[in-house]
Amino acid sequence: MNLQNRVCLVTGSNVRVGKTIALTLSEKGAKVVIHYRSQKITAEETADLIRVKGKDCLLVQGDISVKADWMRMRDKIIEKWNKIDVLINNAAIFYRTPFFEVSDKEWYDFLDINLKGTFYGCQIMGELMVKQRSGKIINITDVSAETAWPAYLPYCISKAGVITLTKGLAKALAPYVTVNAIAPGTVLLAENYDETEENYLIERTPLKRVGDPQDIANTAVFLIEGSDFITGTVINVDGGRSLS
């Protein structure tokens, strides 16, 4: 699939990794849909970076854990461009949750946003793609889905569910839609990480550095343009960290 004039929705694309993915797809000629939940200002800033280069984009707001919001976003995209070619489920929450201190709210927040939100996106947009007989879905998971970090178990479990969802949908949406996942390692440090934690992560990574959001964006471009014969696959982009 060539990205030129393809309609691509990237959730959580107002900041961080999602923003880099959105800007990269736009540079490749895609019509990008920038999604945000509450940070409208940062979404508009991302849109400005696209429009200043003469490219078109669309802003959509929604809570991905709410199915009705997905349907509203779908309708807004169809109204403007009459199709959706690519969905990248990037939006997620991440923070430390010591096991014996996990609250009900924290548990359900991780499942609702990271897993249910991705499920709804695949369901709503995937149905449209099947009707179009064309489409690509890329889910952003995490290397911790398989290695499991004890202080982040609700997060790890939610991302493990995304991998199972990816593999199941690769079968369910075939032959018209490919569904793959990207599992980043550390490409951006959490805002509350200190130098000690950064050095610990670097030491455990064979390539001895933190990655860059562009590494994830480049992998997304590969899954869209590089091959139409890849589905149900999880690509680790982690500097080898998952090997340890």
Summary of the structure (lengths in Angstrom):
residues: 244
radius of gyration: 17.2
end to end distance: 34.7
largest distance: 51.6
contacts: 852
relative contact order: 0.14
helix: 51%
strand: 15%
